[in-house]
C-alpha cells in the first residue's frame, strides 16, 4: 500500500450512480500530476486528499493509482481554497464568487462558512437567501463525509460505506446502531456474516433477540437459495444455534416470539412444524387454491366431431399422430389443466404443435411461454407460434418491482402452454397463476426427471405427484430419435442403466466417452476437445461448445475450467478486472442472479461486445438485445465457457462436454448427468471414469427439498374430486 497526498486538479469521469471516479491529482510538495481511480463520491477540483492504494498499468490509459482508502484534507493555500469552493461542490458558489469570498476572508474562509455563515453577507451579491443555500449545501457535504468516516471506523470499506449511505442517507449511522442486521436484508452484496461483524464492533449482545432473529431470517433465506420452501422448526433451531454459537433454548424462545409477531409463519398443522418466510407460505397456499379454481371452472368447449379434425391436424403437421398423441390433444380440449412429461425424442414438441392446431380450430386465444429466454426462443422455433418468457408475458415493471399482469389485471387467453415446466419455481408459479383467467386451459410441458428449478420448490414434480390432473407420460422413443446415442443413453440413464460407452471408434456418433482417471488428464482432454478435435471433426465452432460440470471448485470445477478455456477460445487481452476476476471483449458470460430492471435472469448466457472505459461500462449481447453493465455491477456476470449443470437448465448447445470423476462423489446423481446429457443437440462427450458414471446412475435419491405443495394440493382436491385423475398413459 502506497500513501499519496495532493490536490484534485480535474475530474475526468464520474458515475453518479455509484461514485466511481477518474481524476487528476497534483501531488503535494511537487509538480507531478497523476491519474487516480476509485469510488470517490462527492470529491471536487481543489480538494486536498490523502489517499492509500496501489499503482497499475492500464493498457489503454497508462499508469493509474487505484484508491483503497481516502481521507479529506482541508486545502492549505488560498488558491486551493478558491478552487475548492468554485468547483461546484457548494450550491450557490461558482468560480467568480469563490474568488470574491476568498479575497474577503483569506485563510479564515472555510471557518467562516462552517461557523459564522452570516458574515458571507459582507461579500457583494450574497444576500440572505444565497447565504442560507451555501450553509445548507456545506452542512450536507460535511454530514456525508462524517458519516463515511464513521462507517469506515467500524471496519466498513469505503465502497460498502457508499452503498450504505446511498440506501439510508443521513440516517445511516442511527440505523446501524439500532439494527446493523438490516444491512443483510436491504443491501445486495452485504450478507449476515458482514452485518454480524459490524454488530460486534457496536457491542451488540450476542444473545440479543435482534441478533437471533437476524440469524433465523438468514437461515430461512439460505434454505430458500438451496431450493427449500420451508425449514422444519427443530432443525432451524439447531442450525441457527450452531451458526450463532449460542444455546438452542435462546433460539427457540426467539423463534416463538417472532412467530407471534407474524414476521414468519409456522404451520403447526404439520408434525415437523414447518417455518416459512411469509411470501413463500402465501405462495404455496395460493398456488394450490388457484389450481383448484381453474381446474373446476366449467369447460366451455364443444368437442363434438373432433375425431374428424385429427386428419386436418395431421395434414397441417405433415405427420401421422399416434394414439398417445391424439389422447393428449383430446385431453387438452376436455380438461382445464393437463401435464405432459417425457424425455428427449418422445414427441413432446409434436404434441404441443398438435394441441396448438386443435385449439386454433376451436378459435382459442393462445399464449406460449417458458421460464427462460432461450427456452422461449426454442419453443417459438419448434411450435411455429409466438412465445415469450414468463416474466415478459406477465409484463414485469422495473419501476414498481412488480408484474402488471396479476389478480386484478389478468391475461386475455383461452389456452396457455408452459414449456420447460420443471424450471418454474414456486414464486414464479404463484405470480403466473394469479394472472391466469379461470376460463383458460393450462398445459404444463416438461421433463420431470431433470434437475428441479434453481429457485425454491419442486413445482412440476409436485403437480404430477399430487395426482389432481390428467398426466401424459411419454416413454416411447420415435424411430428417428432411436438413431441418436444422446437420446438412447439419456433413456438408459433414466432407467438406471449404464449408458453405452464403447463407441469412440465409430463414425458419426453423437455421444463419446473418454476414460480419464486424474483431474489433470481430464482437463488436458477437455482443452484438446475444445481447441482441436470438435471444431475440426464436427465443424462446431468453439463458441458453440459448452462444458457442463457438477462443481465450482477444484481443477475441473467451473472456476478453473473458465480460467483455462478462455485462453483457448478467447485469447484477447482487452479486459476489465474487478473483484478478483477479469472479463474480456468477446467473452461468453452468464448472468448469475435475476435482474428485473435489466430483464436478464439467472442462467441467461450472452457475449461481451464492448468495453467503454470512459463510461466504465461494458455491453453484453443476449441474442438480439444488448444490456449495459457498469463496472460496479460485474458481480452479476461471470465467464461461461464452463458452467454448472444446474445453470444449463432450459438451454441446448451444439456440443456438450461433461467432466465426471469420483472427485465429484457427493454431487453424483442420476438426474444431474441426465440433465447434462440432454442439453446436447449434436454432440455429447463424457470425460472421466466409468465408476463415477455408475455411481451417478445408481444414485436416484436427489437432495430432498422441503416443500408441501403436493400435500396441500391433495388436501384441497379431496373436497372437490370424486375420483382422482391418474396418468393417462
LUMGU-980527 format. One record per residue (C-alpha): residue in three letters; x, y, z. Coordinates in steps of 0.02 Angstrom, whole numbers, padded with zeros to 5 digits, always signed. Example, Ala and Ser with C-alpha at 12.3 -4.5 7.8 and 13.67 -1.06 7.14 Angstrom:
BEGIN
ALA+00615-00225+00390/SER+00684-00053+00357/
//
This chain:
BEGIN
UNK+00000+00000+00000/UNK+00065+00171-00050/UNK+00009+00338+00027/UNK-00007+00492-00083/UNK-00064+00668-00035/UNK-00114+00803-00156/UNK-00247+00914-00230/UNK-00381+00870-00359/UNK-00345+00962-00521/UNK-00483+00891-00632/UNK-00625+00763-00631/UNK-00604+00661-00791/UNK-00753+00545-00764/UNK-00883+00514-00630/UNK-01026+00389-00620/UNK-01156+00473-00511/UNK-01244+00308-00477/UNK-01102+00229-00379/UNK-00967+00361-00360/UNK-00838+00279-00474/UNK-00719+00421-00520/UNK-00568+00453-00630/UNK-00473+00612-00582/UNK-00308+00703-00599/UNK-00217+00740-00435/UNK-00068+00856-00411/UNK+00047+00783-00281/UNK+00091+00887-00126/UNK+00261+00969-00123/UNK+00290+00930-00304/UNK+00241+00965-00483/UNK+00189+00787-00531/UNK+00008+00758-00584/UNK-00058+00580-00578/UNK-00217+00489-00630/UNK-00317+00417-00485/UNK-00465+00297-00499/UNK-00587+00230-00370/UNK-00750+00256-00279/UNK-00734+00440-00232/UNK-00909+00507-00224/UNK-00926+00694-00194/UNK-00747+00750-00225/UNK-00714+00910-00321/UNK-00570+01004-00402/UNK-00470+01098-00271/UNK-00499+00969-00135/UNK-00347+00904-00043/UNK-00343+00715-00016/UNK-00234+00591+00075/UNK-00257+00425-00016/UNK-00191+00248+00001/UNK-00186+00121-00139/UNK-00077+00043-00273/UNK-00011+00076-00448/UNK-00071-00018-00601/UNK-00028-00002-00786/UNK-00186+00006-00892/UNK-00156-00048-01073/UNK-00263+00094-01141/UNK-00246+00234-01012/UNK-00072+00201-00944/UNK-00016+00214-00763/UNK-00157+00238-00637/UNK-00166+00246-00448/UNK-00306+00133-00381/UNK-00380+00203-00219/UNK-00416+00087-00074/UNK-00446+00220+00061/UNK-00464+00408+00060/UNK-00456+00548+00189/UNK-00510+00726+00152/UNK-00387+00864+00200/UNK-00433+01047+00216/UNK-00349+01147+00075/UNK-00196+01237+00144/UNK-00172+01377+00015/UNK-00284+01519-00039/UNK-00278+01458-00218/UNK-00329+01285-00157/UNK-00474+01355-00055/UNK-00534+01461-00203/UNK-00529+01313-00321/UNK-00613+01203-00190/UNK-00759+01323-00166/UNK-00778+01362-00351/UNK-00783+01180-00406/UNK-00973+01166-00392/UNK-00965+01068-00230/UNK-01058+01206-00135/UNK-01226+01252-00208/UNK-01233+01440-00239/UNK-01045+01467-00262/UNK-00963+01475-00433/UNK-00782+01516-00481/UNK-00808+01705-00482/UNK-00898+01711-00315/UNK-00768+01593-00239/UNK-00633+01719-00287/UNK-00729+01861-00203/UNK-00759+01759-00043/UNK-00576+01708-00028/UNK-00515+01885-00062/UNK-00631+01945+00078/UNK-00592+01816+00213/UNK-00425+01742+00162/UNK-00367+01593+00265/UNK-00523+01605+00376/UNK-00641+01570+00230/UNK-00686+01391+00272/UNK-00703+01431+00457/UNK-00823+01573+00416/UNK-00932+01460+00307/UNK-00931+01323+00438/UNK-00959+01428+00597/UNK-01021+01601+00552/UNK-01105+01596+00383/UNK-01198+01761+00417/UNK-01035+01853+00382/UNK-01044+01796+00200/UNK-01168+01939+00175/UNK-01017+02055+00187/UNK-00973+01994+00013/UNK-01060+02089-00129/UNK-01201+01992-00217/UNK-01226+01873-00067/UNK-01393+01903+00017/UNK-01493+01809+00149/UNK-01560+01677+00028/UNK-01392+01635-00050/UNK-01304+01630+00120/UNK-01434+01504+00181/UNK-01413+01399+00023/UNK-01224+01396+00046/UNK-01240+01346+00228/UNK-01361+01202+00190/UNK-01251+01135+00050/UNK-01094+01147+00158/UNK-01178+01053+00301/UNK-01245+00918+00185/UNK-01070+00885+00116/UNK-00997+00883+00291/UNK-01132+00760+00350/UNK-01093+00646+00205/UNK-00907+00645+00241/UNK-00927+00624+00428/UNK-01042+00476+00402/UNK-00919+00394+00282/UNK-00778+00419+00406/UNK-00884+00347+00548/UNK-00935+00196+00443/UNK-00755+00164+00394/UNK-00705+00171+00578/UNK-00818+00018+00602/UNK-00709-00081+00483/UNK-00826-00049+00335/UNK-00738-00022+00170/UNK-00767+00142+00079/UNK-00859+00054-00062/UNK-00975-00032+00062/UNK-00997+00131+00158/UNK-01054+00216-00002/UNK-01183+00078-00029/UNK-01247+00103+00148/UNK-01255+00292+00129/UNK-01348+00276-00036/UNK-01478+00165+00048/UNK-01502+00260+00212/UNK-01431+00435+00185/UNK-01401+00540+00341/UNK-01489+00407+00446/UNK-01354+00278+00406/UNK-01266+00282+00575/UNK-01427+00283+00675/UNK-01496+00135+00579/UNK-01336+00037+00603/UNK-01332+00073+00789/UNK-01513+00019+00810/UNK-01505-00135+00696/UNK-01349-00171+00592/UNK-01431-00332+00529/UNK-01545-00229+00417/UNK-01395-00216+00300/UNK-01411-00400+00254/UNK-01595-00378+00210/UNK-01588-00209+00122/UNK-01423-00202+00026/UNK-01366-00325-00107/UNK-01188-00383-00077/UNK-01197-00372+00113/UNK-01233-00538+00197/UNK-01268-00591+00376/UNK-01084-00626+00414/UNK-01034-00447+00370/UNK-01180-00375+00468/UNK-01135-00485+00617/UNK-00956-00420+00616/UNK-01021-00242+00620/UNK-01138-00288+00764/UNK-00986-00346+00864/UNK-00900-00179+00830/UNK-01056-00096+00900/UNK-01052-00210+01055/UNK-01223-00287+01023/UNK-01255-00433+01142/UNK-01228-00599+01054/UNK-01386-00666+01140/UNK-01495-00518+01093/UNK-01661-00552+01005/UNK-01601-00434+00869/UNK-01454-00548+00825/UNK-01551-00710+00846/UNK-01695-00651+00737/UNK-01571-00598+00603/UNK-01489-00770+00615/UNK-01657-00857+00593/UNK-01702-00748+00444/UNK-01530-00782+00369/UNK-01553-00970+00386/UNK-01725-00960+00304/UNK-01651-00859+00160/UNK-01506-00980+00142/UNK-01628-01127+00137/UNK-01727-01038+00002/UNK-01568-01016-00102/UNK-01541-01205-00086/UNK-01715-01238-00157/UNK-01813-01264+00004/UNK-01983-01184+00031/UNK-01982-01203+00220/UNK-01871-01258+00365/UNK-01927-01389+00495/UNK-01934-01297+00662/UNK-01819-01413+00761/UNK-01686-01413+00626/UNK-01699-01224+00607/UNK-01669-01202+00794/UNK-01520-01320+00792/UNK-01438-01245+00638/UNK-01463-01065+00694/UNK-01391-01107+00865/UNK-01237-01179+00780/UNK-01219-01025+00668/UNK-01231-00902+00811/UNK-01137-01012+00937/UNK-01271-00991+01070/UNK-01390-01107+01164/UNK-01537-01185+01071/UNK-01657-01127+01207/UNK-01620-00944+01165/UNK-01655-00976+00980/UNK-01815-01072+01017/UNK-01881-00932+01128/UNK-01844-00801+00996/UNK-01923-00908+00859/UNK-02086-00919+00957/UNK-02086-00731+00987/UNK-02061-00683+00805/UNK-02192-00812+00756/UNK-02317-00720+00865/UNK-02271-00557+00778/UNK-02307-00644+00610/UNK-02137-00598+00539/UNK-02126-00781+00494/UNK-02257-00918+00478/UNK-02255-01083+00572/UNK-02385-01208+00510/UNK-02425-01312+00664/UNK-02546-01424+00569/UNK-02394-01525+00515/UNK-02290-01634+00629/UNK-02121-01554+00589/UNK-02196-01378+00612/UNK-02128-01303+00451/UNK-02065-01125+00466/UNK-02090-01012+00313/UNK-02043-00840+00255/UNK-02213-00754+00236/UNK-02204-00737+00046/UNK-02165-00923+00020/UNK-02305-00979+00136/UNK-02427-00869+00042/UNK-02362-00933-00125/UNK-02380-01116-00077/UNK-02557-01093-00012/UNK-02616-00986-00158/UNK-02540-01095-00295/UNK-02642-01242-00231/UNK-02800-01137-00215/UNK-02782-01059-00388/UNK-02755-01228-00470/UNK-02917-01289-00392/UNK-03014-01136-00453/UNK-02951-01156-00631/UNK-02975-01344-00631/UNK-03157-01339-00577/UNK-03207-01189-00683/UNK-03330-01260-00810/UNK-03252-01305-00977/UNK-03344-01213-01115/UNK-03289-01312-01266/UNK-03394-01409-01391/UNK-03278-01550-01445/UNK-03409-01641-01548/UNK-03336-01700-01712/UNK-03159-01680-01650/UNK-03113-01851-01721/UNK-03146-01781-01894/UNK-03023-01641-01858/UNK-02875-01753-01819/UNK-02844-01785-02004/UNK-02842-01596-02030/UNK-02712-01579-01890/UNK-02607-01720-01963/UNK-02609-01638-02134/UNK-02556-01473-02058/UNK-02413-01554-01961/UNK-02364-01670-02102/UNK-02360-01824-01989/UNK-02469-01969-01930/UNK-02521-01944-01748/UNK-02501-02091-01629/UNK-02641-02145-01514/UNK-02545-02068-01368/UNK-02529-01900-01456/UNK-02714-01895-01502/UNK-02757-01939-01322/UNK-02652-01793-01259/UNK-02730-01672-01384/UNK-02905-01728-01336/UNK-02861-01711-01151/UNK-02814-01529-01178/UNK-02987-01498-01252/UNK-03083-01590-01117/UNK-02987-01535-00961/UNK-02937-01369-00887/UNK-02763-01424-00834/UNK-02654-01561-00909/UNK-02473-01611-00876/UNK-02356-01683-01008/UNK-02187-01756-00962/UNK-02060-01853-01063/UNK-01876-01867-01106/UNK-01789-01822-01268/UNK-01857-01895-01429/UNK-02026-01943-01355/UNK-02131-01820-01455/UNK-02166-01677-01334/UNK-02143-01550-01474/UNK-02266-01641-01588/UNK-02397-01645-01451/UNK-02375-01458-01419/UNK-02398-01422-01605/UNK-02550-01538-01610/UNK-02629-01451-01460/UNK-02599-01283-01541/UNK-02684-01336-01703/UNK-02833-01412-01610/UNK-02861-01254-01509/UNK-02842-01145-01662/UNK-02983-01244-01742/UNK-03087-01208-01585/UNK-03049-01021-01601/UNK-02948-01009-01441/UNK-02838-00862-01392/UNK-02670-00946-01366/UNK-02514-00895-01268/UNK-02349-00990-01261/UNK-02212-00960-01133/UNK-02060-01033-01047/UNK-01956-00984-00894/UNK-01800-00926-00989/UNK-01763-00829-01147/UNK-01676-00975-01231/UNK-01816-01096-01188/UNK-01945-00972-01255/UNK-01847-00948-01415/UNK-01834-01136-01441/UNK-02021-01157-01408/UNK-02061-01024-01537/UNK-01948-01107-01666/UNK-02019-01282-01642/UNK-02202-01233-01624/UNK-02205-01100-01762/UNK-02305-00992-01642/UNK-02250-00835-01546/UNK-02180-00874-01373/UNK-02104-00769-01235/UNK-02029-00783-01063/UNK-02149-00794-00917/UNK-02081-00629-00849/UNK-02116-00541-01013/UNK-02287-00622-01025/UNK-02329-00555-00852/UNK-02259-00383-00900/UNK-02135-00352-00763/UNK-02121-00169-00713/UNK-01945-00122-00652/UNK-02007+00041-00575/UNK-02134-00040-00459/UNK-02038-00206-00450/UNK-02199-00299-00484/UNK-02296-00382-00626/UNK-02428-00282-00719/UNK-02523-00442-00754/UNK-02595-00504-00590/UNK-02756-00547-00499/UNK-02833-00379-00546/UNK-02765-00370-00724/UNK-02771-00545-00795/UNK-02709-00608-00962/UNK-02836-00622-01103/UNK-02820-00803-01160/UNK-02909-00970-01177/UNK-02753-01080-01182/UNK-02580-01059-01105/UNK-02441-01184-01139/UNK-02290-01178-01022/UNK-02135-01268-01086/UNK-01985-01322-00979/UNK-02103-01327-00830/UNK-01976-01414-00719/UNK-01881-01248-00713/UNK-02027-01150-00641/UNK-02003-01114-00455/UNK-02140-01083-00327/UNK-02130-00893-00328/UNK-02142-00879-00518/UNK-02284-01006-00523/UNK-02376-00903-00394/UNK-02363-00743-00497/UNK-02407-00838-00656/UNK-02567-00917-00588/UNK-02625-00750-00517/UNK-02633-00684-00696/UNK-02724-00832-00773/UNK-02911-00810-00805/UNK-03013-00954-00735/UNK-03087-00990-00907/UNK-02915-01034-00976/UNK-02842-01207-01005/UNK-02666-01237-00940/UNK-02544-01359-01019/UNK-02381-01388-00925/UNK-02246-01473-01028/UNK-02076-01530-00965/UNK-01962-01669-00911/UNK-01992-01712-00729/UNK-01833-01816-00723/UNK-01722-01664-00748/UNK-01649-01563-00605/UNK-01777-01457-00513/UNK-01788-01268-00527/UNK-01647-01157-00465/UNK-01772-01064-00356/UNK-01871-01139-00211/UNK-01987-01288-00235/UNK-02011-01437-00349/UNK-02169-01371-00429/UNK-02185-01478-00586/UNK-02145-01637-00490/UNK-02271-01589-00355/UNK-02407-01557-00485/UNK-02380-01730-00560/UNK-02366-01823-00395/UNK-02519-01739-00319/UNK-02619-01835-00450/UNK-02750-01699-00467/UNK-02748-01678-00657/UNK-02727-01789-00810/UNK-02544-01827-00841/UNK-02470-01888-01005/UNK-02307-01983-00977/UNK-02210-02008-01138/UNK-02087-02153-01139/UNK-02082-02216-01319/UNK-01934-02155-01421/UNK-01979-02114-01600/UNK-01886-02201-01740/UNK-01784-02052-01798/UNK-01726-02022-01619/UNK-01675-02204-01592/UNK-01525-02173-01704/UNK-01459-02046-01578/UNK-01346-02109-01440/UNK-01384-01949-01344/UNK-01568-01997-01339/UNK-01536-02183-01312/UNK-01411-02155-01170/UNK-01522-02023-01088/UNK-01662-02151-01076/UNK-01543-02286-01015/UNK-01480-02171-00877/UNK-01657-02125-00830/UNK-01699-02309-00809/UNK-01546-02339-00700/UNK-01444-02423-00837/UNK-01265-02382-00885/UNK-01252-02281-01047/UNK-01168-02363-01197/UNK-00988-02304-01184/UNK-00889-02412-01307/UNK-00921-02308-01462/UNK-00770-02196-01492/UNK-00712-02296-01641/UNK-00875-02272-01737/UNK-00903-02133-01862/UNK-01042-02004-01850/UNK-01092-02047-01671/UNK-01162-01907-01565/UNK-01103-01975-01397/UNK-00922-02009-01347/UNK-00835-02065-01188/UNK-00653-02029-01147/UNK-00591-02130-00997/UNK-00477-02023-00889/UNK-00432-02052-00707/UNK-00347-01896-00640/UNK-00416-01718-00647/UNK-00258-01660-00737/UNK-00290-01784-00878/UNK-00474-01737-00885/UNK-00428-01553-00901/UNK-00299-01586-01036/UNK-00426-01689-01136/UNK-00560-01554-01123/UNK-00438-01423-01189/UNK-00394-01537-01336/UNK-00578-01569-01374/UNK-00623-01384-01371/UNK-00469-01319-01461/UNK-00441-01453-01593/UNK-00550-01607-01604/UNK-00731-01545-01603/UNK-00705-01394-01720/UNK-00610-01499-01849/UNK-00705-01664-01836/UNK-00883-01598-01814/UNK-00865-01421-01885/UNK-00939-01350-01725/UNK-00865-01178-01679/UNK-00776-01162-01512/UNK-00907-01037-01452/UNK-01044-01167-01476/UNK-00957-01294-01363/UNK-01019-01293-01184/UNK-00929-01376-01039/UNK-01050-01428-00901/UNK-00976-01479-00734/UNK-01055-01533-00569/UNK-00944-01424-00459/UNK-00872-01249-00443/UNK-00706-01283-00355/UNK-00560-01395-00398/UNK-00459-01424-00556/UNK-00611-01473-00658/UNK-00732-01355-00573/UNK-00815-01205-00655/UNK-00688-01075-00597/UNK-00529-01162-00655/UNK-00605-01226-00817/UNK-00657-01048-00864/UNK-00484-00984-00824/UNK-00403-01113-00940/UNK-00534-01116-01079/UNK-00544-00927-01101/UNK-00364-00926-01164/UNK-00408-01065-01286/UNK-00571-00988-01350/UNK-00544-00802-01325/UNK-00360-00753-01303/UNK-00397-00567-01324/UNK-00323-00454-01191/UNK-00447-00308-01194/UNK-00516-00343-01022/UNK-00581-00263-00863/UNK-00531-00329-00692/UNK-00650-00321-00547/UNK-00667-00411-00381/UNK-00530-00536-00418/UNK-00596-00583-00590/UNK-00573-00517-00766/UNK-00693-00504-00913/UNK-00641-00486-01095/UNK-00718-00420-01254/UNK-00789-00571-01346/UNK-00811-00666-01182/UNK-00958-00785-01164/UNK-01039-00739-00997/UNK-01183-00799-00890/UNK-01299-00695-00779/UNK-01294-00769-00603/UNK-01442-00681-00521/UNK-01608-00612-00578/UNK-01602-00429-00628/UNK-01779-00375-00667/UNK-01728-00196-00708/UNK-01616-00256-00849/UNK-01733-00401-00891/UNK-01593-00529-00880/UNK-01612-00681-00771/UNK-01512-00813-00681/UNK-01441-00929-00814/UNK-01453-00812-00965/UNK-01297-00826-01075/UNK-01229-00684-01182/UNK-01069-00614-01255/UNK-00971-00457-01210/UNK-00974-00343-01362/UNK-00882-00190-01300/UNK-00793-00113-01150/UNK-00818+00076-01134/UNK-00677+00137-01022/UNK-00737+00318-01023/UNK-00906+00270-00951/UNK-00838+00122-00850/UNK-00966+00008-00935/UNK-00972-00148-01040/UNK-01107-00208-01159/UNK-01169-00387-01164/UNK-01271-00455-01309/UNK-01409-00576-01262/UNK-01472-00645-01428/UNK-01539-00487-01513/UNK-01537-00373-01360/UNK-01392-00276-01283/UNK-01379-00247-01096/UNK-01263-00119-01016/UNK-01170-00158-00853/UNK-01072-00030-00754/UNK-00907-00093-00686/UNK-00986-00094-00512/UNK-01115-00221-00573/UNK-00993-00351-00639/UNK-01026-00466-00491/UNK-01187-00511-00584/UNK-01098-00598-00728/UNK-00957-00724-00746/UNK-00868-00814-00889/UNK-00973-00955-00962/UNK-00856-01068-01059/UNK-00891-01189-00917/UNK-01048-01176-00811/UNK-01132-01285-00681/UNK-01257-01414-00741/UNK-01391-01327-00637/UNK-01363-01165-00735/UNK-01387-01257-00902/UNK-01570-01300-00873/UNK-01684-01246-01013/UNK-01540-01222-01135/UNK-01473-01326-01279/UNK-01298-01321-01351/UNK-01223-01388-01512/UNK-01093-01486-01413/UNK-01081-01526-01228/UNK-00929-01590-01132/UNK-00958-01662-00958/UNK-00812-01699-00841/UNK-00866-01837-00721/UNK-00750-01915-00593/UNK-00761-01984-00417/UNK-00691-01817-00357/UNK-00873-01760-00381/UNK-00933-01902-00270/UNK-01060-01809-00162/UNK-01135-01723-00316/UNK-01156-01878-00424/UNK-01342-01904-00452/UNK-01442-01982-00592/UNK-01543-01826-00632/UNK-01383-01723-00636/UNK-01297-01819-00777/UNK-01465-01847-00862/UNK-01492-01659-00869/UNK-01315-01628-00932/UNK-01331-01758-01070/UNK-01499-01693-01131/UNK-01428-01517-01154/UNK-01331-01577-01308/UNK-01406-01551-01480/UNK-01274-01630-01595/UNK-01135-01699-01485/UNK-01110-01752-01304/UNK-00943-01806-01231/UNK-00915-01877-01056/UNK-00735-01867-00993/UNK-00692-01962-00835/UNK-00718-02135-00760/UNK-00846-02273-00781/UNK-00851-02289-00592/UNK-00910-02109-00572/UNK-01044-02133-00706/UNK-01102-02293-00620/UNK-01114-02204-00451/UNK-01221-02068-00529/UNK-01334-02189-00623/UNK-01368-02290-00465/UNK-01400-02137-00358/UNK-01582-02096-00389/UNK-01606-02006-00223/UNK-01591-01823-00265/UNK-01570-01699-00124/UNK-01730-01678-00026/UNK-01815-01510-00043/UNK-01932-01455+00093/UNK-02098-01417+00007/UNK-02279-01457+00050/UNK-02360-01406-00115/UNK-02402-01585-00164/UNK-02488-01617+00002/UNK-02582-01451+00001/UNK-02649-01488-00174/UNK-02705-01661-00119/UNK-02793-01590+00036/UNK-02886-01460-00067/UNK-02938-01579-00205/UNK-03006-01710-00085/UNK-03154-01595-00061/UNK-03180-01569-00247/UNK-03144-01733-00334/UNK-03249-01889-00326/UNK-03110-01989-00407/UNK-02932-01939-00442/UNK-02859-01921-00615/UNK-02712-02035-00639/UNK-02588-02045-00780/UNK-02674-02054-00949/UNK-02532-02160-01017/
//
